[in-house]
Each structure stands twice: as C-alpha cells, then as structure tokens.
C-alpha cells in the first residue's frame, strides 16, 4: 500500500535527529537527544496502536500488543534516563 512506510520513516527521522543531537557531546545535548529518542519511540508506539495492520508498514513486525508494549517500554526507559541525567553545573 502506498504511504504505508510514512509512520516508520517519521519515527526514524526523529530518532536520527536525536542521535545527531547527542553526537554534539555536551550533557545538555545528550539529555535532549535522549528525550528526542524517547519521543520517537512513543510516536512509533502510538502509530502502531492507532493504525491498521496494512498502514503500519515496518512498525508492524509482531502482534500489535507486543509491538506497542515493546516500543512504549523503550520510550519510558529512555524518558526516565533523559530526565535523571545530571544537569550541567
């Protein structure tokens, strides 16, 4: 189906931007990049939850429940990691 990969590509673009942001080096950039990665995983989880199977594209690799739980757990883990990083002083 045409356009089925758009949600996957959107989440991938956010993840790549977050990794590029972290690559800059300072702790503030690492925190922001980690939070961007968490957002990418959350976008992926929401897209997988809301889109039908044929529109989910490469986000649909297993059953919907497993995909959503896995992406949401990764998003929560990255969010917690990003929030507990020490602030630069």
Phi and psi restraints in degrees (value plus and minus 20) as a CYANA .aco file:
   2 UNK   PHI     -87.5   -47.5
   2 UNK   PSI     112.4   152.4
   3 UNK   PHI      63.3   103.3
   3 UNK   PSI     -12.8    27.2
   4 UNK   PHI     -88.9   -48.9
   4 UNK   PSI     -43.4    -3.4
   5 UNK   PHI    -109.3   -69.3
   5 UNK   PSI     -21.9    18.1
   6 UNK   PHI     -80.0   -40.0
   6 UNK   PSI     -66.6   -26.6
   7 UNK   PHI     -82.3   -42.3
   7 UNK   PSI     -59.2   -19.2
   8 UNK   PHI     -83.4   -43.4
   8 UNK   PSI     -66.3   -26.3
   9 UNK   PHI     -84.7   -44.7
   9 UNK   PSI     -54.9   -14.9
  10 UNK   PHI     -84.8   -44.8
  10 UNK   PSI     -68.3   -28.3
  11 UNK   PHI     -83.3   -43.3
  11 UNK   PSI     -59.2   -19.2
  12 UNK   PHI     -84.6   -44.6
  12 UNK   PSI     -61.3   -21.3
  13 UNK   PHI     -82.8   -42.8
  13 UNK   PSI     -60.9   -20.9
  14 UNK   PHI     -84.6   -44.6
  14 UNK   PSI     -62.5   -22.5
  15 UNK   PHI     -83.5   -43.5
  15 UNK   PSI     -63.4   -23.4
  16 UNK   PHI     -84.5   -44.5
  16 UNK   PSI     -61.2   -21.2
  17 UNK   PHI     -82.8   -42.8
  17 UNK   PSI     -60.5   -20.5
  18 UNK   PHI     -83.7   -43.7
  18 UNK   PSI     -61.6   -21.6
  19 UNK   PHI     -86.0   -46.0
  19 UNK   PSI     -59.7   -19.7
  20 UNK   PHI     -84.7   -44.7
  20 UNK   PSI     -56.9   -16.9
  21 UNK   PHI     -85.2   -45.2
  21 UNK   PSI     -63.4   -23.4
  22 UNK   PHI     -85.9   -45.9
  22 UNK   PSI     -51.7   -11.7
  23 UNK   PHI     -82.4   -42.4
  23 UNK   PSI     -40.8    -0.8
  24 UNK   PHI     -80.8   -40.8
  24 UNK   PSI     -52.6   -12.6
  25 UNK   PHI      93.7   133.7
  25 UNK   PSI     -64.0   -24.0
  26 UNK   PHI     -88.8   -48.8
  26 UNK   PSI     136.4   176.4
  27 UNK   PHI     -82.0   -42.0
  27 UNK   PSI     -54.1   -14.1
  28 UNK   PHI     -86.1   -46.1
  28 UNK   PSI     -57.4   -17.4
  29 UNK   PHI     -91.0   -51.0
  29 UNK   PSI     -55.6   -15.6
  30 UNK   PHI     -85.3   -45.3
  30 UNK   PSI     -61.7   -21.7
  31 UNK   PHI     -82.3   -42.3
  31 UNK   PSI     -67.7   -27.7
  32 UNK   PHI     -83.1   -43.1
  32 UNK   PSI     -60.2   -20.2
  33 UNK   PHI     -86.1   -46.1
  33 UNK   PSI     -58.6   -18.6
  34 UNK   PHI     -84.5   -44.5
  34 UNK   PSI     -61.6   -21.6
  35 UNK   PHI     -87.3   -47.3
  35 UNK   PSI     -54.5   -14.5
  36 UNK   PHI     -86.0   -46.0
  36 UNK   PSI     -60.4   -20.4
  37 UNK   PHI     -82.7   -42.7
  37 UNK   PSI     -60.7   -20.7
  38 UNK   PHI     -81.3   -41.3
  38 UNK   PSI     -61.1   -21.1
  39 UNK   PHI     -83.9   -43.9
  39 UNK   PSI     -57.9   -17.9
  40 UNK   PHI     -84.0   -44.0
  40 UNK   PSI     -62.5   -22.5
  41 UNK   PHI     -87.2   -47.2
  41 UNK   PSI     -56.7   -16.7
  42 UNK   PHI     -87.1   -47.1
  42 UNK   PSI     -61.1   -21.1
  43 UNK   PHI     -80.2   -40.2
  43 UNK   PSI     -63.8   -23.8
  44 UNK   PHI     -82.5   -42.5
  44 UNK   PSI     -62.5   -22.5
  45 UNK   PHI     -84.4   -44.4
  45 UNK   PSI     -63.9   -23.9
  46 UNK   PHI     -86.3   -46.3
  46 UNK   PSI     -60.2   -20.2
  47 UNK   PHI     -83.6   -43.6
  47 UNK   PSI     -62.1   -22.1
  48 UNK   PHI     -86.4   -46.4
  48 UNK   PSI     -56.0   -16.0
  49 UNK   PHI     -89.8   -49.8
  49 UNK   PSI     -61.3   -21.3
  50 UNK   PHI    -110.7   -70.7
  50 UNK   PSI     -48.6    -8.6
  51 UNK   PHI    -105.2   -65.2
  51 UNK   PSI     126.6   166.6
  52 UNK   PHI     -87.2   -47.2
  52 UNK   PSI     141.3   181.3
  53 UNK   PHI     -71.6   -31.6
  53 UNK   PSI     -64.6   -24.6
  54 UNK   PHI     -94.0   -54.0
  54 UNK   PSI     -37.1     2.9
  55 UNK   PHI    -116.8   -76.8
  55 UNK   PSI     -29.5    10.5
  56 UNK   PHI     -99.1   -59.1
  56 UNK   PSI     -37.6     2.4
  57 UNK   PHI      40.7    80.7
  57 UNK   PSI    -153.8  -113.8
  58 UNK   PHI     -96.0   -56.0
  58 UNK   PSI     -26.6    13.4
  59 UNK   PHI     -89.3   -49.3
  59 UNK   PSI     -42.3    -2.3
  60 UNK   PHI    -113.1   -73.1
  60 UNK   PSI      72.5   112.5
  61 UNK   PHI    -131.2   -91.2
  61 UNK   PSI     -43.4    -3.4
  62 UNK   PHI    -153.7  -113.7
  62 UNK   PSI    -179.2  -139.2
  63 UNK   PHI     -87.8   -47.8
  63 UNK   PSI     132.1   172.1
  64 UNK   PHI     -74.3   -34.3
  64 UNK   PSI     -66.0   -26.0
  65 UNK   PHI     -78.5   -38.5
  65 UNK   PSI     -66.5   -26.5
  66 UNK   PHI     -84.9   -44.9
  66 UNK   PSI     -63.3   -23.3
  67 UNK   PHI     -80.9   -40.9
  67 UNK   PSI     -67.0   -27.0
  68 UNK   PHI     -86.2   -46.2
  68 UNK   PSI     -65.1   -25.1
  69 UNK   PHI     -83.8   -43.8
  69 UNK   PSI     -62.3   -22.3
  70 UNK   PHI     -84.1   -44.1
  70 UNK   PSI     -68.3   -28.3
  71 UNK   PHI     -85.9   -45.9
  71 UNK   PSI     -58.7   -18.7
  72 UNK   PHI     -87.9   -47.9
  72 UNK   PSI     -59.5   -19.5
  73 UNK   PHI     -84.5   -44.5
  73 UNK   PSI     -61.2   -21.2
  74 UNK   PHI     -84.8   -44.8
  74 UNK   PSI     -60.8   -20.8
  75 UNK   PHI     -82.8   -42.8
  75 UNK   PSI     -63.8   -23.8
  76 UNK   PHI     -85.5   -45.5
  76 UNK   PSI     -62.9   -22.9
  77 UNK   PHI     -81.1   -41.1
  77 UNK   PSI     -64.2   -24.2
  78 UNK   PHI     -87.6   -47.6
  78 UNK   PSI     -56.5   -16.5
  79 UNK   PHI     -83.6   -43.6
  79 UNK   PSI     -66.3   -26.3
  80 UNK   PHI     -82.5   -42.5
  80 UNK   PSI     -64.2   -24.2
  81 UNK   PHI     -80.8   -40.8
  81 UNK   PSI     -61.9   -21.9
  82 UNK   PHI     -87.1   -47.1
  82 UNK   PSI     -53.4   -13.4
  83 UNK   PHI     -99.9   -59.9
  83 UNK   PSI     -45.6    -5.6
  84 UNK   PHI    -114.7   -74.7
  84 UNK   PSI     -22.4    17.6
  85 UNK   PHI     -80.7   -40.7
  85 UNK   PSI     117.8   157.8
  86 UNK   PHI     -86.6   -46.6
  86 UNK   PSI     124.8   164.8
  87 UNK   PHI     -96.3   -56.3
  87 UNK   PSI     123.3   163.3
  88 UNK   PHI     -87.5   -47.5
  88 UNK   PSI     118.8   158.8
